[in-house]
């Protein structure tokens, strides 16, 4: 069994297509197919069910895949740790980012890191704070940027507070409240809202504030894509609450401070269980 065979299996499983897996692996399809067939012969089981139109993992393939991934990661970690002894950082850096990150300029930070450590492969994942937090804890991400209610610290991960911010109301310039210099939550009680999905940390910040004020609100539009929420606001279909440093500045919209509105804290989070050399190097670049 060879490491490249494991890589091919993972590629086919993720692409569900031998042609795409071969292109991803920078190898001709016939060579990839031959190596997988050789591995199946060695194992005595079929890892994939194949037809002219479909490729799927067999039950044996489903059982084989997690260990194959773990073996590849272990091999990459071994190579990275050996390189680190000589001062060269290698391996992978897996970064999770919430859609409304403001405390760090993520592209600039990754650019600076890449210039210092060009041998590191960077993977970026955009998701909610709860998803990123769980992925770091499970070892599926190395570091992440989180946005949480100010009274809720990260759980199951190491963390560093980056910044705090208050939310503002974002609404169309055509909205009746658009000329106000500030509002209270009660002023927004009858509005239709666009917000993140219920239960997500991005939504919880606002839900807690309205609950504390004893106000029920109508969240008619739920989305993880901030651009979509802002588009709905631009059409005067809803209002939304966003961190003040993230709120867009454009002629069609207004942002209004909320005197009793929610606030959030942004954190840099990582796993302190045997972090990779790449993860440690990235943390060193974030002041």
C-alpha positions, 0 to 999 in steps of 0.5 A: 500500500502506497501513500499515493494510492491513498491520495487517489482514493480520497480524490475519487471519493471526494470528486465522485468521478475518476476523470476529475480525481485524476486531473486533481491528482495531476495524473492520467486517468488510466494510471489512477485507475490502475493504482486504485485497482491494485490497491483493491486487489491487495486489500481483497475488497472493492472500494468503489462501485463503478458504472458508466455514469456513477462512482460511489464508495462501497461499504468497504470504501466507506470504512477505509476512507477515514483511516486513509485520510488520517494516514495522509494527514499523518504523513504530511504532518511528519514531513512538516515536523521534519522540515520544521527542525531546519527552520522551514515551515511546511504542511497545511494551514486550515483556516475558518472564517466567519462571513463578518470578520472585521478584527483581522484583514484575512486576505492580508494576513494570509498573504503575509503568512504565505510570503514568510512560509511559501511551502505551506498549503492554505485552505480557507473555509467560510462558516458560522462560528459554531461550525468553526469552533467545533471543527477546530475542536475536532481537529478539522481546522487549525485556526479560526476567527469567531464572532460571539455574543460578548458574554459567551467565550469560545468553548473547547478551543484556545482563544485570544480576544481580538476586538468587541463591537456594537451592532447597528441597524441597517436599513434602506434610505427609503425607510421611515426611520432612516432620518433618525440619529439613533434608535432603541430596540423597541423602535424596531419591534414592528420591523421585518428582519433579515438575519442569520439562521436561528440558533447560529451565534451571529443570530444569537447576539440579536436574539438575546438583546431583543429577549432581554428587552422583552420584545418579540421580532419577526425574522422573515428572511434567514440567510448565511450570506450577508450580501443576500441580507443586505440586498433584501435591505436595499430593496426595503424588504427588511432591516438587519443588525450588523456589527458597526465595523462591517455595516456597508457604506453606500448611498442606498443604505443608512446605518443607525446606532442602537442605544440598547442594541447587541454587541459581539466579541471577535476571537482568534481560536485554535487547537492547543492539542499538538498544533502543527508548525504551520498553525503555530507560525500563523498565530505568531503572525497575528498580533 
